[in-house]
Amino acid sequence: MATTSSVVKPDYAAKKKHFIFSDEHDQLRESIRAFAIKELAPHADEWEETTFPDSVFHRMGELGFLGLDKPEEYGGQGGDYYTALVLAEEIAHANSGGLAMGVAVHTDMAMPPILAFGTEEQKQEWVVPAIKGEKILCLGITEPDAGSDVSGVKTRAVYDQATDEYVINGSKTYITNGHRADVIVLVTKTDADAGYDGFTLFLVPMDAPGVIREKKLEKLGMHASDTALLAFQDVRVPASAVLGEVGKGFYHIMWELQGERLIGAAGSVAGAQLCMDRTLKYALERQAFGRQIGKFQAIRHKFADMATKIEAARQLVYMTAWRFNNGEYPVREISMAKLYASRIAVEVADDCIQIHGGAGYMKEYGVERSWRDLRLNRIGAGTDEIMLDVIGRSYGL
């Protein structure tokens, strides 16, 4: 018979740990968090004005953080997919969504297709120095007239048989790392009449003649990352610059987007958690009508609602990551995770601003920056509307 003393009592302070993570993951988590808090966060305000320096990549390369789940033969750590999730979560402690975005483009958007579809020469030329932080990568999909509709890409690559080169003309916009990158994974159209079989990816050095970094774009948030408008005017690259198969670029990039979306979902959850944690601290310190504002039912219920949304999103991300890590290709669930996590992150940040009141609207507390940075996640790597369509179509609708 159970007694009062023998009944297990809830321990809300207990350390939460999901089954996908091991002790090694926890150690990695502590290392990345310590690095972000000590070496990155102190500069977050400054980098909002100047963008973060290239030295961040070099430092993260020295620490082994740019190749956590990449093969050891190319200088990576050879870890599982969960190590990439840990990086996406812990880099949030840098207090800079723009920095996290710039790093993610490098490690989880541009690098995976080179590893998956590149030749050995391409991997040695770009992946090896990228993992060291000596070369910076970017990804070129979006154009002034082609965003969610990737099939609308107009950048053309025409084969010149006489020289065994491709001549590229077109433009790309909203390109994160576009001003600092050494190479771009570029989506082009090589056959205008072949539909989805008319796209080809290229690895284009950013110092190639004809590559023009037109201007640095100004944004609502993510100020610490550089975002470029790029032009390609008669850019010549050798046939060896083709990444993967000619005509298969659309399928290559659609595969890449799945990993990008899952990492984005993990980052959204981490950003929401951090925003809520800081707001909870504020609510326990701020006094109104003679007591802490967190003790008012209206505020307490806001926190309960936020915490529930965050936990639901986290479990969806982790279980989908488990399936992805075990060889499945759960596009529906990845789309759900990206959609839900990015939505609740914005909702949480908005509630956090409300709890702060007028202070939340001021830059001093940083919560307004959280909202501005997190808002991009509902647009980048596939808008809410695209995610909803992918999910709906997966049911045969």
C-alpha positions in Angstrom: 0.0 0.0 0.0 1.4 3.4 -1.0 2.0 5.9 1.7 2.1 9.7 1.4 5.9 9.6 1.8 6.3 7.0 -0.9 4.3 8.7 -3.6 6.5 10.2 -6.3 6.0 14.0 -6.3 6.4 16.1 -9.4 9.8 17.7 -9.7 9.4 20.7 -12.0 13.1 21.5 -11.6 14.3 18.1 -12.9 16.5 18.3 -16.0 14.5 17.3 -19.1 16.2 15.0 -21.5 14.7 13.4 -24.6 15.6 9.9 -25.5 17.3 10.9 -28.8 20.1 12.6 -26.8 23.0 10.9 -25.1 25.5 12.1 -22.5 27.8 13.1 -25.4 25.1 15.3 -26.8 24.7 17.0 -23.4 28.4 17.7 -23.2 28.3 19.1 -26.7 25.3 21.2 -25.7 27.2 22.7 -22.7 30.2 23.5 -24.8 28.2 25.3 -27.5 26.2 27.2 -24.9 29.3 28.3 -23.1 30.9 29.5 -26.3 27.8 31.3 -27.4 27.3 33.1 -24.0 31.0 33.9 -23.5 32.3 34.7 -27.0 29.2 35.7 -29.1 26.5 37.2 -26.9 28.6 40.1 -25.6 28.9 41.4 -29.2 25.2 40.8 -30.2 24.2 44.5 -29.9 27.2 45.6 -31.9 26.7 43.1 -34.6 23.1 44.3 -35.1 24.7 47.4 -36.5 27.7 46.0 -38.3 26.8 42.3 -39.1 28.9 39.6 -37.4 32.5 39.3 -38.6 33.8 36.4 -40.7 36.1 35.5 -37.8 33.1 33.8 -36.1 33.2 31.2 -38.8 36.9 30.7 -38.3 36.5 30.4 -34.5 33.6 27.9 -34.9 35.7 25.9 -37.3 38.6 25.8 -34.8 36.2 24.5 -32.2 34.8 21.8 -34.5 31.3 23.3 -34.5 30.9 23.6 -38.3 31.1 19.9 -39.1 29.4 18.2 -36.2 27.4 15.8 -38.3 29.8 15.9 -41.3 32.1 13.0 -42.3 35.5 12.8 -40.6 37.2 12.3 -43.9 36.4 15.9 -44.7 37.4 17.3 -41.3 34.0 16.9 -39.7 33.2 15.3 -36.3 31.3 12.4 -37.7 28.4 12.9 -35.4 24.7 12.0 -35.9 22.0 14.3 -37.1 21.1 15.2 -33.5 24.4 17.1 -33.1 23.1 19.5 -35.8 20.0 20.0 -33.8 22.0 20.7 -30.7 23.9 23.4 -32.5 20.7 24.9 -33.9 19.3 25.0 -30.3 22.3 26.3 -28.4 23.5 28.9 -30.9 20.3 30.8 -29.8 22.2 31.8 -26.7 24.3 34.1 -28.9 21.3 36.5 -28.7 21.5 37.0 -32.4 19.1 35.5 -34.8 21.1 36.9 -37.7 24.3 35.1 -36.6 22.4 31.8 -36.1 20.9 32.2 -39.6 24.3 32.9 -41.2 25.8 29.8 -39.6 22.9 27.6 -40.5 23.0 28.6 -44.1 26.7 27.6 -44.1 26.4 24.3 -42.2 22.8 23.0 -42.9 21.7 24.6 -46.2 24.7 25.0 -48.6 27.0 22.3 -47.3 24.7 19.2 -47.3 24.0 19.3 -51.1 27.8 19.5 -51.8 28.4 16.5 -49.6 25.4 14.6 -51.1 25.9 15.3 -54.8 29.3 16.8 -55.2 32.4 15.1 -56.7 35.4 14.3 -54.6 37.2 17.4 -56.1 34.3 19.7 -55.2 34.2 18.4 -51.6 37.9 18.9 -51.2 37.8 22.4 -52.7 34.8 23.6 -50.7 33.6 21.4 -47.9 37.0 20.8 -46.3 37.8 24.5 -45.9 34.2 25.3 -45.1 34.3 22.9 -42.1 37.5 24.7 -41.0 35.7 28.0 -41.3 38.2 29.2 -43.9 35.7 29.3 -46.7 32.1 30.6 -46.4 29.1 29.2 -48.3 25.8 30.5 -49.4 22.7 29.2 -51.3 21.1 30.9 -54.2 17.4 30.0 -54.9 15.2 33.0 -54.5 15.0 35.6 -57.3 13.1 38.9 -57.6 10.3 37.0 -59.5 10.7 33.5 -58.0 10.4 32.8 -54.3 8.0 30.0 -53.1 7.5 29.0 -56.8 11.0 27.6 -57.4 9.9 26.5 -60.8 9.7 30.2 -61.8 13.5 30.6 -61.6 14.8 32.5 -64.5 18.6 32.4 -64.0 19.9 30.6 -67.1 22.9 28.5 -67.6 23.7 27.9 -71.3 26.3 25.3 -72.3 29.1 26.5 -74.6 30.4 23.4 -76.4 33.4 25.2 -77.8 34.9 25.9 -74.4 33.1 23.2 -72.3 31.8 25.9 -70.1 28.4 27.2 -69.0 27.5 30.9 -69.3 25.2 32.1 -66.5 22.9 35.1 -66.5 20.3 36.1 -64.0 19.9 37.4 -60.4 19.2 36.2 -56.9 17.9 38.0 -53.9 17.6 37.6 -50.1 20.8 35.6 -50.2 22.1 35.2 -46.6 26.0 35.3 -46.5 25.8 36.7 -50.0 28.3 39.5 -49.3 30.8 37.4 -47.5 30.6 34.0 -49.2 33.4 32.4 -51.2 31.0 30.2 -53.3 27.3 30.0 -54.0 25.3 26.8 -54.5 23.3 28.3 -57.4 20.0 27.1 -58.8 19.7 27.7 -62.5 17.6 26.7 -65.4 19.5 24.8 -68.1 16.5 23.7 -70.2 13.5 26.1 -70.3 11.2 23.4 -71.9 12.0 20.5 -69.6 9.8 21.6 -66.7 11.2 20.2 -63.4 13.8 18.3 -65.3 15.3 21.6 -66.6 17.1 22.7 -63.5 20.8 22.3 -62.6 22.9 23.3 -59.6 26.3 25.0 -59.9 29.1 25.8 -57.5 30.0 29.3 -58.6 33.0 31.1 -57.0 31.8 34.5 -55.9 35.0 36.1 -57.2 34.3 34.9 -60.7 34.1 37.6 -63.4 30.5 38.7 -63.8 29.3 37.9 -60.3 28.1 41.3 -58.9 27.1 41.8 -55.3 24.7 44.6 -56.0 23.7 45.7 -52.6 23.2 44.8 -48.9 19.6 44.5 -48.2 17.9 46.1 -45.2 15.6 43.9 -43.2 13.0 43.9 -40.4 15.1 41.5 -38.3 18.1 39.3 -38.6 20.2 42.4 -38.8 23.5 40.7 -37.8 23.5 38.6 -41.0 24.4 40.1 -44.4 21.7 39.6 -47.0 22.5 40.3 -50.7 21.0 41.1 -54.0 23.2 39.4 -56.6 23.6 39.6 -60.3 25.2 37.2 -62.7 26.3 38.7 -66.0 27.9 36.3 -68.5 29.5 34.3 -65.7 31.5 31.5 -67.2 32.1 28.4 -65.2 33.6 25.0 -66.3 31.4 22.0 -66.8 33.1 20.6 -63.6 31.2 23.3 -61.7 27.9 21.4 -62.1 26.8 20.1 -58.7 25.0 16.7 -59.1 23.3 15.8 -62.3 22.4 18.2 -65.1 18.7 18.5 -65.2 18.2 17.2 -61.6 18.8 20.4 -59.8 15.1 20.8 -58.7 15.1 17.4 -57.0 18.5 18.1 -55.4 17.3 21.3 -53.9 14.0 20.0 -52.8 15.9 17.3 -50.8 18.1 20.0 -49.3 15.1 22.0 -48.2 13.8 19.2 -45.9 16.9 19.3 -43.7 16.9 23.1 -43.7 13.2 23.1 -42.6 13.9 20.7 -39.7 16.9 22.7 -38.5 14.8 25.9 -38.8 12.1 24.3 -36.7 14.6 23.4 -34.0 15.9 26.9 -34.0 12.4 28.3 -33.7 11.7 26.2 -30.6 15.0 27.3 -29.1 14.3 30.9 -29.8 10.9 30.7 -28.3 12.1 28.9 -25.2 14.8 31.5 -24.6 12.4 34.4 -25.1 9.9 32.8 -22.6 12.7 32.1 -20.0 13.8 35.7 -20.0 10.3 37.0 -19.8 9.6 34.6 -16.9 12.5 36.1 -15.1 11.1 39.6 -15.8 7.6 38.6 -14.6 9.1 37.4 -11.3 10.9 40.7 -10.8 8.5 43.2 -12.0 6.0 44.5 -9.4 2.5 45.9 -10.1 -0.3 46.5 -7.6 1.9 45.3 -4.8 3.0 41.9 -6.2 5.0 40.2 -9.0 3.1 40.4 -12.3 3.7 36.7 -12.8 1.4 36.0 -9.9 -1.6 37.4 -11.7 -3.8 34.8 -13.3 -3.8 36.5 -16.6 0.0 36.4 -16.8 0.3 33.0 -15.3 -2.0 31.6 -17.9 0.0 33.2 -20.7 3.1 31.4 -19.5 1.2 28.1 -19.3 -0.1 28.5 -22.8 3.4 29.5 -24.1 5.1 26.6 -22.4 2.5 24.1 -23.7 3.0 25.3 -27.3 6.8 25.2 -27.0 6.8 21.7 -25.6 4.4 20.4 -28.2 6.6 21.9 -31.0 9.8 20.5 -29.4 8.4 16.9 -29.2 7.2 17.2 -32.8 10.7 18.3 -33.9 12.5 15.6 -31.9 10.3 12.7 -33.1 10.6 13.9 -36.7 14.4 14.2 -36.3 14.5 10.7 -34.9 12.7 9.4 -38.0 15.0 11.4 -40.3 18.1 10.2 -38.5 16.9 6.6 -38.9 16.7 6.8 -42.7 13.1 7.9 -43.2 12.1 10.8 -45.4 9.1 12.2 -43.5 8.3 15.2 -45.6 4.8 15.6 -44.2 6.0 15.7 -40.6 9.0 17.9 -41.4 6.5 20.4 -43.0 4.3 20.1 -39.9 7.2 20.7 -37.6 8.5 23.7 -39.6 5.0 25.2 -39.8 4.0 24.7 -36.2 7.4 25.6 -34.6 7.8 28.8 -36.6 4.2 29.9 -35.9 4.3 29.3 -32.1 7.7 31.0 -31.9 6.2 34.2 -33.2 3.2 33.8 -31.0 5.4 33.3 -27.9 7.6 36.3 -28.8 4.4 38.5 -29.2 3.1 37.4 -25.8 6.4 38.1 -24.3 6.3 41.6 -25.6 2.9 42.0 -24.1 4.0 40.8 -20.7 6.8 43.3 -20.8 4.4 46.0 -21.6 6.0 49.2 -22.7 9.4 47.8 -21.9 8.9 45.1 -24.4 8.6 47.6 -27.2 12.0 49.1 -26.2 15.3 47.7 -27.6 16.8 47.6 -24.0 15.2 44.3 -23.1 15.8 42.5 -26.4 12.4 40.9 -26.6 11.4 43.1 -29.6 14.5 41.7 -31.4 13.4 38.2 -30.7 10.1 38.9 -32.4 11.7 40.5 -35.4 14.2 37.7 -35.8 11.8 34.8 -35.3 9.3 36.3 -37.7 11.5 35.3 -40.7 11.0 31.6 -39.9 7.5 31.8 -41.1 8.8 32.9 -44.5 12.2 31.4 -45.1 12.8 27.8 -46.3 9.1 27.6 -47.3 6.3 29.9 -46.2 3.4 28.9 -44.0 1.3 28.7 -47.1 3.7 26.3 -48.9 3.9 24.1 -45.8 0.1 23.9 -45.6 0.0 23.0 -49.2 2.6 20.3 -48.9 0.7 18.8 -45.9 -2.6 19.0 -47.6 -1.3 17.4 -50.8 0.2 14.6 -48.8 -3.3 13.5 -48.0 -4.2 13.3 -51.6 -6.1 16.6 -51.6 
